[in-house]
Amino acid sequence: MMNFKVLAMLSLIALAACQPRTAPQLGPDGQPLPVAYRIDQEEAEAIPTRVLQQINMLRGNIGQTPLTLNPQLSAAALAHSRDMAAQNRAWHWGSDGSSPLDRVRRQGYTGHLIGENISETYENDIQTLNAWMSTRDTRDVIMDPQATALGFAWYQEPSGKLWWTLLTGS
């Protein structure tokens, strides 16, 4: 009797393991809907270095000098990411009418601002960087031969939506 119960229980466990996993939800185009990328503390610490390494690898592939993270540019990027979230739109103008140049100057950056890339997405940092690299205007900001400094930051809403900002300067 005991062997039968054990055998029945093991059979149920084996059958449960064979259950199909829940399939991802598909959008109208038949592709899986995006799942919000959540940034925890460990990821938050790793992202700036990871993005810098990826950018420097891309720049190195074409003989460009590497960039270094700049705290003033990163502070301006963070302020703008938060401001875009508050405005609920990705654009280059602050809610106070400020331009990217105004924002970097406010943070004490005295170098030459080269450009700003922004994104509103649920994608992670590397997917966002890939999207920027696939468009000429945003790729040019990253790959500009005069660039020496990088500012990079984001703001994540409770819904998971991410607002990314990248600044380059020299």
VMD Tcl script that builds the backbone (N, CA, C; Angstrom):
set m [mol new atoms 510]
animate dup $m
set s [atomselect $m all]
$s set {name element resname resid chain x y z} {
  {N N MET 1 A 0.826 -1.187 0.000}
  {CA C MET 1 A 0.000 0.000 0.000}
  {C C MET 1 A 0.879 1.263 0.000}
  {N N MET 2 A 1.935 1.254 0.830}
  {CA C MET 2 A 2.825 2.404 0.912}
  {C C MET 2 A 3.555 2.609 -0.410}
  {N N ASN 3 A 3.995 1.529 -1.063}
  {CA C ASN 3 A 4.686 1.641 -2.339}
  {C C ASN 3 A 3.785 2.250 -3.397}
  {N N PHE 4 A 2.498 1.926 -3.354}
  {CA C PHE 4 A 1.554 2.477 -4.312}
  {C C PHE 4 A 1.438 3.995 -4.132}
  {N N LYS 5 A 1.360 4.457 -2.881}
  {CA C LYS 5 A 1.250 5.897 -2.613}
  {C C LYS 5 A 2.511 6.632 -3.076}
  {N N VAL 6 A 3.665 6.050 -2.805}
  {CA C VAL 6 A 4.926 6.657 -3.220}
  {C C VAL 6 A 5.004 6.701 -4.740}
  {N N LEU 7 A 4.620 5.607 -5.369}
  {CA C LEU 7 A 4.644 5.558 -6.830}
  {C C LEU 7 A 3.670 6.566 -7.433}
  {N N ALA 8 A 2.493 6.679 -6.860}
  {CA C ALA 8 A 1.501 7.640 -7.348}
  {C C ALA 8 A 2.014 9.068 -7.183}
  {N N MET 9 A 2.640 9.341 -6.043}
  {CA C MET 9 A 3.160 10.685 -5.804}
  {C C MET 9 A 4.285 11.016 -6.782}
  {N N LEU 10 A 5.200 10.096 -7.004}
  {CA C LEU 10 A 6.284 10.325 -7.959}
  {C C LEU 10 A 5.751 10.509 -9.371}
  {N N SER 11 A 4.698 9.783 -9.717}
  {CA C SER 11 A 4.087 9.935 -11.044}
  {C C SER 11 A 3.489 11.326 -11.205}
  {N N LEU 12 A 2.828 11.807 -10.169}
  {CA C LEU 12 A 2.247 13.154 -10.239}
  {C C LEU 12 A 3.335 14.220 -10.382}
  {N N ILE 13 A 4.430 14.048 -9.662}
  {CA C ILE 13 A 5.530 15.009 -9.763}
  {C C ILE 13 A 6.121 14.987 -11.166}
  {N N ALA 14 A 6.302 13.805 -11.719}
  {CA C ALA 14 A 6.849 13.682 -13.070}
  {C C ALA 14 A 5.916 14.302 -14.093}
  {N N LEU 15 A 4.616 14.090 -13.938}
  {CA C LEU 15 A 3.657 14.679 -14.872}
  {C C LEU 15 A 3.627 16.209 -14.746}
  {N N ALA 16 A 3.747 16.690 -13.522}
  {CA C ALA 16 A 3.758 18.144 -13.325}
  {C C ALA 16 A 4.951 18.775 -14.030}
  {N N ALA 17 A 6.057 18.083 -14.038}
  {CA C ALA 17 A 7.243 18.601 -14.722}
  {C C ALA 17 A 7.054 18.654 -16.222}
  {N N CYS 18 A 6.132 17.858 -16.740}
  {CA C CYS 18 A 5.874 17.831 -18.182}
  {C C CYS 18 A 4.878 18.887 -18.619}
  {N N GLN 19 A 4.277 19.599 -17.669}
  {CA C GLN 19 A 3.295 20.619 -18.021}
  {C C GLN 19 A 3.953 21.701 -18.862}
  {N N PRO 20 A 3.274 22.161 -19.885}
  {CA C PRO 20 A 3.877 23.227 -20.691}
  {C C PRO 20 A 4.032 24.500 -19.866}
  {N N ARG 21 A 5.122 25.180 -20.094}
  {CA C ARG 21 A 5.356 26.461 -19.426}
  {C C ARG 21 A 4.426 27.490 -20.063}
  {N N THR 22 A 4.121 28.514 -19.314}
  {CA C THR 22 A 3.244 29.536 -19.867}
  {C C THR 22 A 3.969 30.240 -21.011}
  {N N ALA 23 A 3.291 30.316 -22.113}
  {CA C ALA 23 A 3.867 30.951 -23.302}
  {C C ALA 23 A 3.859 32.464 -23.111}
  {N N PRO 24 A 4.845 33.159 -23.676}
  {CA C PRO 24 A 4.836 34.619 -23.557}
  {C C PRO 24 A 3.630 35.195 -24.278}
  {N N GLN 25 A 3.133 36.305 -23.757}
  {CA C GLN 25 A 2.016 36.984 -24.413}
  {C C GLN 25 A 2.492 37.563 -25.726}
  {N N LEU 26 A 1.677 37.398 -26.771}
  {CA C LEU 26 A 2.047 37.903 -28.090}
  {C C LEU 26 A 1.264 39.156 -28.415}
  {N N GLY 27 A 1.936 40.065 -29.099}
  {CA C GLY 27 A 1.299 41.290 -29.548}
  {C C GLY 27 A 0.597 41.071 -30.878}
  {N N PRO 28 A -0.030 42.100 -31.448}
  {CA C PRO 28 A -0.755 41.978 -32.712}
  {C C PRO 28 A 0.146 41.588 -33.885}
  {N N ASP 29 A 1.464 41.836 -33.741}
  {CA C ASP 29 A 2.396 41.466 -34.806}
  {C C ASP 29 A 2.904 40.037 -34.658}
  {N N GLY 30 A 2.413 39.319 -33.644}
  {CA C GLY 30 A 2.834 37.947 -33.429}
  {C C GLY 30 A 4.123 37.814 -32.646}
  {N N GLN 31 A 4.745 38.921 -32.305}
  {CA C GLN 31 A 5.994 38.917 -31.533}
  {C C GLN 31 A 5.672 38.984 -30.045}
  {N N PRO 32 A 6.538 38.416 -29.200}
  {CA C PRO 32 A 6.295 38.493 -27.756}
  {C C PRO 32 A 6.272 39.942 -27.285}
  {N N LEU 33 A 5.337 40.241 -26.390}
  {CA C LEU 33 A 5.274 41.576 -25.815}
  {C C LEU 33 A 6.480 41.774 -24.909}
  {N N PRO 34 A 7.011 42.994 -24.846}
  {CA C PRO 34 A 8.184 43.221 -24.000}
  {C C PRO 34 A 7.839 43.032 -22.528}
  {N N VAL 35 A 8.804 42.549 -21.793}
  {CA C VAL 35 A 8.686 42.417 -20.348}
  {C C VAL 35 A 9.555 43.509 -19.748}
  {N N ALA 36 A 8.992 44.225 -18.811}
  {CA C ALA 36 A 9.738 45.336 -18.210}
  {C C ALA 36 A 11.018 44.842 -17.558}
  {N N TYR 37 A 12.085 45.512 -17.868}
  {CA C TYR 37 A 13.404 45.241 -17.302}
  {C C TYR 37 A 13.488 46.003 -15.990}
  {N N ARG 38 A 13.676 45.300 -14.903}
  {CA C ARG 38 A 13.745 45.930 -13.588}
  {C C ARG 38 A 15.198 46.104 -13.155}
  {N N ILE 39 A 15.528 47.297 -12.742}
  {CA C ILE 39 A 16.883 47.600 -12.301}
  {C C ILE 39 A 16.921 47.538 -10.772}
  {N N ASP 40 A 17.677 46.560 -10.251}
  {CA C ASP 40 A 17.881 46.481 -8.807}
  {C C ASP 40 A 19.195 47.192 -8.470}
  {N N GLN 41 A 19.550 47.197 -7.201}
  {CA C GLN 41 A 20.749 47.932 -6.765}
  {C C GLN 41 A 22.020 47.403 -7.422}
  {N N GLU 42 A 22.124 46.089 -7.542}
  {CA C GLU 42 A 23.314 45.497 -8.161}
  {C C GLU 42 A 23.430 45.918 -9.628}
  {N N GLU 43 A 22.320 45.884 -10.342}
  {CA C GLU 43 A 22.317 46.313 -11.746}
  {C C GLU 43 A 22.635 47.798 -11.846}
  {N N ALA 44 A 22.065 48.597 -10.966}
  {CA C ALA 44 A 22.293 50.048 -11.001}
  {C C ALA 44 A 23.776 50.371 -10.884}
  {N N GLU 45 A 24.484 49.598 -10.082}
  {CA C GLU 45 A 25.920 49.826 -9.928}
  {C C GLU 45 A 26.702 49.359 -11.148}
  {N N ALA 46 A 26.212 48.330 -11.835}
  {CA C ALA 46 A 26.935 47.751 -12.970}
  {C C ALA 46 A 26.684 48.477 -14.288}
  {N N ILE 47 A 25.536 49.092 -14.442}
  {CA C ILE 47 A 25.136 49.663 -15.738}
  {C C ILE 47 A 26.119 50.700 -16.283}
  {N N PRO 48 A 26.510 51.725 -15.532}
  {CA C PRO 48 A 27.402 52.738 -16.135}
  {C C PRO 48 A 28.703 52.147 -16.675}
  {N N THR 49 A 29.317 51.258 -15.919}
  {CA C THR 49 A 30.569 50.647 -16.367}
  {C C THR 49 A 30.341 49.763 -17.583}
  {N N ARG 50 A 29.246 49.002 -17.567}
  {CA C ARG 50 A 28.937 48.121 -18.699}
  {C C ARG 50 A 28.714 48.926 -19.974}
  {N N VAL 51 A 27.967 50.013 -19.879}
  {CA C VAL 51 A 27.708 50.856 -21.056}
  {C C VAL 51 A 29.007 51.488 -21.538}
  {N N LEU 52 A 29.809 51.993 -20.611}
  {CA C LEU 52 A 31.097 52.587 -20.982}
  {C C LEU 52 A 31.973 51.562 -21.700}
  {N N GLN 53 A 32.041 50.340 -21.179}
  {CA C GLN 53 A 32.858 49.301 -21.813}
  {C C GLN 53 A 32.355 48.981 -23.213}
  {N N GLN 54 A 31.045 48.883 -23.377}
  {CA C GLN 54 A 30.483 48.586 -24.700}
  {C C GLN 54 A 30.786 49.711 -25.691}
  {N N ILE 55 A 30.601 50.941 -25.239}
  {CA C ILE 55 A 30.876 52.085 -26.117}
  {C C ILE 55 A 32.357 52.127 -26.487}
  {N N ASN 56 A 33.225 51.926 -25.524}
  {CA C ASN 56 A 34.662 51.973 -25.819}
  {C C ASN 56 A 35.088 50.834 -26.732}
  {N N MET 57 A 34.443 49.684 -26.618}
  {CA C MET 57 A 34.740 48.588 -27.544}
  {C C MET 57 A 34.316 48.981 -28.967}
  {N N LEU 58 A 33.138 49.572 -29.102}
  {CA C LEU 58 A 32.659 50.010 -30.419}
  {C C LEU 58 A 33.568 51.092 -30.995}
  {N N ARG 59 A 33.955 52.037 -30.162}
  {CA C ARG 59 A 34.851 53.108 -30.622}
  {C C ARG 59 A 36.212 52.543 -30.987}
  {N N GLY 60 A 36.704 51.611 -30.203}
  {CA C GLY 60 A 37.997 50.995 -30.476}
  {C C GLY 60 A 38.021 50.244 -31.794}
  {N N ASN 61 A 36.869 49.664 -32.162}
  {CA C ASN 61 A 36.781 48.924 -33.433}
  {C C ASN 61 A 37.042 49.812 -34.638}
  {N N ILE 62 A 36.837 51.115 -34.490}
  {CA C ILE 62 A 37.079 52.019 -35.622}
  {C C ILE 62 A 38.220 53.005 -35.322}
  {N N GLY 63 A 39.003 52.671 -34.308}
  {CA C GLY 63 A 40.183 53.475 -34.017}
  {C C GLY 63 A 39.929 54.767 -33.264}
  {N N GLN 64 A 38.761 54.901 -32.623}
  {CA C GLN 64 A 38.469 56.114 -31.846}
  {C C GLN 64 A 39.016 55.971 -30.427}
  {N N THR 65 A 39.331 57.087 -29.823}
  {CA C THR 65 A 39.809 57.077 -28.441}
  {C C THR 65 A 38.670 56.699 -27.498}
  {N N PRO 66 A 39.006 56.073 -26.378}
  {CA C PRO 66 A 37.966 55.685 -25.421}
  {C C PRO 66 A 37.401 56.902 -24.680}
  {N N LEU 67 A 36.198 56.744 -24.178}
  {CA C LEU 67 A 35.550 57.773 -23.367}
  {C C LEU 67 A 35.777 57.452 -21.893}
  {N N THR 68 A 35.632 58.463 -21.054}
  {CA C THR 68 A 35.640 58.255 -19.605}
  {C C THR 68 A 34.329 58.797 -19.052}
  {N N LEU 69 A 33.836 58.170 -17.978}
  {CA C LEU 69 A 32.617 58.665 -17.345}
  {C C LEU 69 A 32.897 60.002 -16.681}
  {N N ASN 70 A 31.981 60.927 -16.866}
  {CA C ASN 70 A 32.125 62.253 -16.293}
  {C C ASN 70 A 30.966 62.482 -15.324}
  {N N PRO 71 A 31.251 62.778 -14.057}
  {CA C PRO 71 A 30.171 62.917 -13.077}
  {C C PRO 71 A 29.218 64.084 -13.361}
  {N N GLN 72 A 29.723 65.178 -13.919}
  {CA C GLN 72 A 28.838 66.299 -14.225}
  {C C GLN 72 A 27.882 65.952 -15.370}
  {N N LEU 73 A 28.409 65.290 -16.404}
  {CA C LEU 73 A 27.535 64.869 -17.507}
  {C C LEU 73 A 26.521 63.836 -17.028}
  {N N SER 74 A 26.942 62.925 -16.162}
  {CA C SER 74 A 26.017 61.918 -15.641}
  {C C SER 74 A 24.938 62.554 -14.769}
  {N N ALA 75 A 25.296 63.569 -13.988}
  {CA C ALA 75 A 24.305 64.278 -13.167}
  {C C ALA 75 A 23.291 64.991 -14.053}
  {N N ALA 76 A 23.761 65.603 -15.141}
  {CA C ALA 76 A 22.841 66.262 -16.079}
  {C C ALA 76 A 21.942 65.236 -16.753}
  {N N ALA 77 A 22.496 64.068 -17.080}
  {CA C ALA 77 A 21.707 62.998 -17.707}
  {C C ALA 77 A 20.629 62.503 -16.748}
  {N N LEU 78 A 20.972 62.339 -15.478}
  {CA C LEU 78 A 19.987 61.882 -14.494}
  {C C LEU 78 A 18.871 62.906 -14.326}
  {N N ALA 79 A 19.238 64.163 -14.223}
  {CA C ALA 79 A 18.219 65.212 -14.075}
  {C C ALA 79 A 17.272 65.209 -15.267}
  {N N HIS 80 A 17.814 65.020 -16.461}
  {CA C HIS 80 A 16.946 65.034 -17.637}
  {C C HIS 80 A 16.080 63.775 -17.717}
  {N N SER 81 A 16.623 62.628 -17.330}
  {CA C SER 81 A 15.816 61.402 -17.330}
  {C C SER 81 A 14.613 61.555 -16.401}
  {N N ARG 82 A 14.840 62.100 -15.225}
  {CA C ARG 82 A 13.739 62.328 -14.280}
  {C C ARG 82 A 12.730 63.342 -14.832}
  {N N ASP 83 A 13.253 64.381 -15.469}
  {CA C ASP 83 A 12.380 65.413 -16.027}
  {C C ASP 83 A 11.539 64.867 -17.183}
  {N N MET 84 A 12.135 64.042 -18.041}
  {CA C MET 84 A 11.341 63.445 -19.126}
  {C C MET 84 A 10.218 62.593 -18.558}
  {N N ALA 85 A 10.500 61.834 -17.498}
  {CA C ALA 85 A 9.465 61.012 -16.874}
  {C C ALA 85 A 8.350 61.893 -16.328}
  {N N ALA 86 A 8.710 63.001 -15.685}
  {CA C ALA 86 A 7.704 63.918 -15.146}
  {C C ALA 86 A 6.854 64.527 -16.261}
  {N N GLN 87 A 7.484 64.793 -17.418}
  {CA C GLN 87 A 6.761 65.353 -18.562}
  {C C GLN 87 A 6.018 64.271 -19.343}
  {N N ASN 88 A 6.403 63.025 -19.111}
  {CA C ASN 88 A 5.874 61.860 -19.832}
  {C C ASN 88 A 6.081 61.982 -21.338}
  {N N ARG 89 A 7.268 62.429 -21.714}
  {CA C ARG 89 A 7.643 62.440 -23.125}
  {C C ARG 89 A 9.160 62.528 -23.257}
  {N N ALA 90 A 9.648 61.793 -24.240}
  {CA C ALA 90 A 11.084 61.796 -24.509}
  {C C ALA 90 A 11.372 62.897 -25.513}
  {N N TRP 91 A 12.050 63.924 -25.035}
  {CA C TRP 91 A 12.484 64.986 -25.917}
  {C C TRP 91 A 13.646 65.709 -25.259}
  {N N HIS 92 A 14.304 66.562 -26.035}
  {CA C HIS 92 A 15.547 67.164 -25.584}
  {C C HIS 92 A 15.373 68.443 -24.777}
  {N N TRP 93 A 14.136 68.863 -24.526}
  {CA C TRP 93 A 13.908 70.113 -23.812}
  {C C TRP 93 A 13.389 69.817 -22.417}
  {N N GLY 94 A 13.946 70.522 -21.434}
  {CA C GLY 94 A 13.505 70.359 -20.058}
  {C C GLY 94 A 12.157 71.012 -19.840}
  {N N SER 95 A 11.504 70.653 -18.763}
  {CA C SER 95 A 10.197 71.243 -18.451}
  {C C SER 95 A 10.319 72.742 -18.203}
  {N N ASP 96 A 11.521 73.198 -17.897}
  {CA C ASP 96 A 11.772 74.625 -17.699}
  {C C ASP 96 A 12.277 75.305 -18.971}
  {N N GLY 97 A 12.242 74.582 -20.095}
  {CA C GLY 97 A 12.706 75.133 -21.366}
  {C C GLY 97 A 14.203 74.961 -21.587}
  {N N SER 98 A 14.882 74.256 -20.686}
  {CA C SER 98 A 16.333 74.109 -20.796}
  {C C SER 98 A 16.734 73.186 -21.940}
  {N N SER 99 A 17.883 73.493 -22.514}
  {CA C SER 99 A 18.478 72.677 -23.567}
  {C C SER 99 A 19.503 71.745 -22.920}
  {N N PRO 100 A 20.014 70.766 -23.664}
  {CA C PRO 100 A 21.089 69.934 -23.114}
  {C C PRO 100 A 22.284 70.776 -22.641}
  {N N LEU 101 A 22.634 71.805 -23.392}
  {CA C LEU 101 A 23.754 72.670 -23.005}
  {C C LEU 101 A 23.471 73.370 -21.670}
  {N N ASP 102 A 22.243 73.868 -21.501}
  {CA C ASP 102 A 21.877 74.504 -20.231}
  {C C ASP 102 A 22.041 73.523 -19.073}
  {N N ARG 103 A 21.603 72.280 -19.268}
  {CA C ARG 103 A 21.633 71.291 -18.186}
  {C C ARG 103 A 23.061 70.890 -17.804}
  {N N VAL 104 A 23.942 70.740 -18.782}
  {CA C VAL 104 A 25.326 70.367 -18.430}
  {C C VAL 104 A 26.043 71.537 -17.753}
  {N N ARG 105 A 25.750 72.751 -18.169}
  {CA C ARG 105 A 26.363 73.921 -17.540}
  {C C ARG 105 A 25.906 74.028 -16.079}
  {N N ARG 106 A 24.615 73.755 -15.820}
  {CA C ARG 106 A 24.093 73.788 -14.443}
  {C C ARG 106 A 24.843 72.821 -13.534}
  {N N GLN 107 A 25.305 71.727 -14.112}
  {CA C GLN 107 A 26.021 70.716 -13.320}
  {C C GLN 107 A 27.516 71.013 -13.218}
  {N N GLY 108 A 27.958 72.118 -13.809}
  {CA C GLY 108 A 29.353 72.520 -13.695}
  {C C GLY 108 A 30.273 71.962 -14.767}
  {N N TYR 109 A 29.693 71.397 -15.834}
  {CA C TYR 109 A 30.535 70.873 -16.911}
  {C C TYR 109 A 31.053 72.043 -17.732}
  {N N THR 110 A 32.373 72.135 -17.866}
  {CA C THR 110 A 32.975 73.264 -18.585}
  {C C THR 110 A 33.499 72.883 -19.958}
  {N N GLY 111 A 33.400 71.599 -20.308}
  {CA C GLY 111 A 33.865 71.155 -21.618}
  {C C GLY 111 A 32.866 71.488 -22.711}
  {N N HIS 112 A 33.115 70.954 -23.876}
  {CA C HIS 112 A 32.268 71.159 -25.047}
  {C C HIS 112 A 31.243 70.022 -25.124}
  {N N LEU 113 A 29.962 70.355 -25.105}
  {CA C LEU 113 A 28.913 69.344 -25.244}
  {C C LEU 113 A 28.841 68.911 -26.707}
  {N N ILE 114 A 28.913 67.615 -26.945}
  {CA C ILE 114 A 28.819 67.100 -28.315}
  {C C ILE 114 A 27.391 66.718 -28.655}
  {N N GLY 115 A 26.730 65.997 -27.770}
  {CA C GLY 115 A 25.362 65.613 -28.089}
  {C C GLY 115 A 24.681 64.862 -26.967}
  {N N GLU 116 A 23.388 64.627 -27.185}
  {CA C GLU 116 A 22.542 63.957 -26.203}
  {C C GLU 116 A 21.679 62.928 -26.918}
  {N N ASN 117 A 21.629 61.720 -26.376}
  {CA C ASN 117 A 20.706 60.688 -26.840}
  {C C ASN 117 A 19.720 60.408 -25.716}
  {N N ILE 118 A 18.465 60.193 -26.083}
  {CA C ILE 118 A 17.423 59.909 -25.103}
  {C C ILE 118 A 16.595 58.728 -25.577}
  {N N SER 119 A 15.939 58.068 -24.627}
  {CA C SER 119 A 15.075 56.956 -24.978}
  {C C SER 119 A 14.027 56.748 -23.891}
  {N N GLU 120 A 12.840 56.391 -24.330}
  {CA C GLU 120 A 11.742 56.001 -23.453}
  {C C GLU 120 A 11.426 54.562 -23.824}
  {N N THR 121 A 11.635 53.620 -22.900}
  {CA C THR 121 A 11.549 52.214 -23.267}
  {C C THR 121 A 11.343 51.333 -22.044}
  {N N TYR 122 A 11.136 50.068 -22.286}
  {CA C TYR 122 A 11.148 49.051 -21.233}
  {C C TYR 122 A 12.376 48.155 -21.397}
  {N N GLU 123 A 13.271 48.521 -22.298}
  {CA C GLU 123 A 14.446 47.706 -22.612}
  {C C GLU 123 A 15.608 48.037 -21.696}
  {N N ASN 124 A 16.556 47.101 -21.631}
  {CA C ASN 124 A 17.716 47.311 -20.765}
  {C C ASN 124 A 18.732 48.241 -21.430}
  {N N ASP 125 A 19.823 48.483 -20.741}
  {CA C ASP 125 A 20.839 49.423 -21.196}
  {C C ASP 125 A 21.487 49.001 -22.512}
  {N N ILE 126 A 21.783 47.721 -22.666}
  {CA C ILE 126 A 22.457 47.259 -23.878}
  {C C ILE 126 A 21.499 47.280 -25.072}
  {N N GLN 127 A 20.242 46.918 -24.858}
  {CA C GLN 127 A 19.258 47.013 -25.938}
  {C C GLN 127 A 19.071 48.471 -26.364}
  {N N THR 128 A 19.080 49.370 -25.392}
  {CA C THR 128 A 18.942 50.796 -25.700}
  {C C THR 128 A 20.163 51.288 -26.471}
  {N N LEU 129 A 21.342 50.889 -26.041}
  {CA C LEU 129 A 22.562 51.260 -26.762}
  {C C LEU 129 A 22.526 50.708 -28.188}
  {N N ASN 130 A 22.079 49.481 -28.366}
  {CA C ASN 130 A 21.962 48.900 -29.713}
  {C C ASN 130 A 21.002 49.708 -30.580}
  {N N ALA 131 A 19.898 50.150 -29.994}
  {CA C ALA 131 A 18.945 50.972 -30.754}
  {C C ALA 131 A 19.592 52.286 -31.170}
  {N N TRP 132 A 20.347 52.906 -30.277}
  {CA C TRP 132 A 21.040 54.154 -30.626}
  {C C TRP 132 A 22.072 53.918 -31.718}
  {N N MET 133 A 22.748 52.796 -31.660}
  {CA C MET 133 A 23.781 52.510 -32.661}
  {C C MET 133 A 23.178 52.182 -34.028}
  {N N SER 134 A 21.911 51.850 -34.086}
  {CA C SER 134 A 21.290 51.504 -35.365}
  {C C SER 134 A 20.739 52.721 -36.103}
  {N N THR 135 A 20.830 53.896 -35.514}
  {CA C THR 135 A 20.352 55.132 -36.143}
  {C C THR 135 A 21.514 56.100 -36.261}
  {N N ARG 136 A 21.687 56.660 -37.438}
  {CA C ARG 136 A 22.871 57.480 -37.694}
  {C C ARG 136 A 23.029 58.657 -36.735}
  {N N ASP 137 A 21.957 59.428 -36.509}
  {CA C ASP 137 A 22.081 60.616 -35.659}
  {C C ASP 137 A 22.525 60.271 -34.245}
  {N N THR 138 A 21.942 59.236 -33.656}
  {CA C THR 138 A 22.307 58.870 -32.292}
  {C C THR 138 A 23.656 58.152 -32.252}
  {N N ARG 139 A 23.959 57.386 -33.279}
  {CA C ARG 139 A 25.274 56.729 -33.370}
  {C C ARG 139 A 26.370 57.781 -33.464}
  {N N ASP 140 A 26.135 58.855 -34.218}
  {CA C ASP 140 A 27.140 59.909 -34.364}
  {C C ASP 140 A 27.474 60.577 -33.033}
  {N N VAL 141 A 26.500 60.699 -32.139}
  {CA C VAL 141 A 26.755 61.276 -30.816}
  {C C VAL 141 A 27.737 60.392 -30.042}
  {N N ILE 142 A 27.562 59.092 -30.150}
  {CA C ILE 142 A 28.400 58.128 -29.430}
  {C C ILE 142 A 29.782 57.997 -30.064}
  {N N MET 143 A 29.823 58.018 -31.379}
  {CA C MET 143 A 31.066 57.728 -32.091}
  {C C MET 143 A 31.839 58.976 -32.527}
  {N N ASP 144 A 31.383 60.156 -32.161}
  {CA C ASP 144 A 32.064 61.391 -32.569}
  {C C ASP 144 A 33.544 61.321 -32.186}
  {N N PRO 145 A 34.446 61.556 -33.149}
  {CA C PRO 145 A 35.881 61.449 -32.862}
  {C C PRO 145 A 36.375 62.464 -31.829}
  {N N GLN 146 A 35.662 63.561 -31.645}
  {CA C GLN 146 A 36.077 64.568 -30.664}
  {C C GLN 146 A 35.670 64.215 -29.238}
  {N N ALA 147 A 34.756 63.280 -29.082}
  {CA C ALA 147 A 34.234 62.940 -27.748}
  {C C ALA 147 A 35.315 62.307 -26.883}
  {N N THR 148 A 35.350 62.744 -25.630}
  {CA C THR 148 A 36.264 62.173 -24.641}
  {C C THR 148 A 35.549 61.826 -23.343}
  {N N ALA 149 A 34.352 62.379 -23.137}
  {CA C ALA 149 A 33.628 62.213 -21.874}
  {C C ALA 149 A 32.223 61.684 -22.131}
  {N N LEU 150 A 31.750 60.897 -21.182}
  {CA C LEU 150 A 30.424 60.281 -21.279}
  {C C LEU 150 A 29.650 60.535 -19.999}
  {N N GLY 151 A 28.402 60.912 -20.167}
  {CA C GLY 151 A 27.458 60.965 -19.056}
  {C C GLY 151 A 26.332 60.009 -19.385}
  {N N PHE 152 A 25.921 59.200 -18.421}
  {CA C PHE 152 A 24.890 58.203 -18.692}
  {C C PHE 152 A 24.056 58.010 -17.436}
  {N N ALA 153 A 22.729 58.054 -17.594}
  {CA C ALA 153 A 21.839 57.854 -16.449}
  {C C ALA 153 A 20.454 57.466 -16.936}
  {N N TRP 154 A 19.619 57.121 -15.996}
  {CA C TRP 154 A 18.260 56.685 -16.290}
  {C C TRP 154 A 17.375 56.967 -15.090}
  {N N TYR 155 A 16.081 56.911 -15.352}
  {CA C TYR 155 A 15.079 56.945 -14.292}
  {C C TYR 155 A 14.085 55.848 -14.622}
  {N N GLN 156 A 13.753 55.012 -13.619}
  {CA C GLN 156 A 12.774 53.955 -13.835}
  {C C GLN 156 A 11.517 54.251 -13.035}
  {N N GLU 157 A 10.398 54.304 -13.742}
  {CA C GLU 157 A 9.108 54.511 -13.102}
  {C C GLU 157 A 8.672 53.236 -12.386}
  {N N PRO 158 A 7.741 53.343 -11.441}
  {CA C PRO 158 A 7.226 52.135 -10.782}
  {C C PRO 158 A 6.628 51.120 -11.769}
  {N N SER 159 A 6.128 51.593 -12.906}
  {CA C SER 159 A 5.563 50.696 -13.929}
  {C C SER 159 A 6.646 49.894 -14.645}
  {N N GLY 160 A 7.906 50.300 -14.483}
  {CA C GLY 160 A 9.014 49.642 -15.161}
  {C C GLY 160 A 9.533 50.436 -16.349}
  {N N LYS 161 A 8.788 51.439 -16.804}
  {CA C LYS 161 A 9.253 52.244 -17.937}
  {C C LYS 161 A 10.549 52.938 -17.570}
  {N N LEU 162 A 11.474 52.935 -18.527}
  {CA C LEU 162 A 12.789 53.536 -18.333}
  {C C LEU 162 A 12.962 54.748 -19.230}
  {N N TRP 163 A 13.594 55.759 -18.679}
  {CA C TRP 163 A 13.935 56.973 -19.389}
  {C C TRP 163 A 15.452 57.072 -19.359}
  {N N TRP 164 A 16.109 56.844 -20.487}
  {CA C TRP 164 A 17.564 56.823 -20.585}
  {C C TRP 164 A 18.059 58.135 -21.179}
  {N N THR 165 A 19.191 58.628 -20.681}
  {CA C THR 165 A 19.852 59.798 -21.252}
  {C C THR 165 A 21.356 59.542 -21.310}
  {N N LEU 166 A 21.935 59.825 -22.478}
  {CA C LEU 166 A 23.376 59.711 -22.699}
  {C C LEU 166 A 23.868 61.046 -23.225}
  {N N LEU 167 A 24.956 61.552 -22.659}
  {CA C LEU 167 A 25.576 62.796 -23.095}
  {C C LEU 167 A 27.050 62.535 -23.402}
  {N N THR 168 A 27.540 63.141 -24.470}
  {CA C THR 168 A 28.959 63.085 -24.760}
  {C C THR 168 A 29.514 64.510 -24.832}
  {N N GLY 169 A 30.764 64.617 -24.462}
  {CA C GLY 169 A 31.419 65.921 -24.488}
  {C C GLY 169 A 32.923 65.740 -24.677}
  {N N SER 170 A 33.584 66.884 -24.776}
  {CA C SER 170 A 35.053 66.861 -24.904}
  {C C SER 170 A 35.634 67.978 -24.070}
}
mol reanalyze $m
mol bondsrecalc $m
mol representation Tube
mol addrep $m
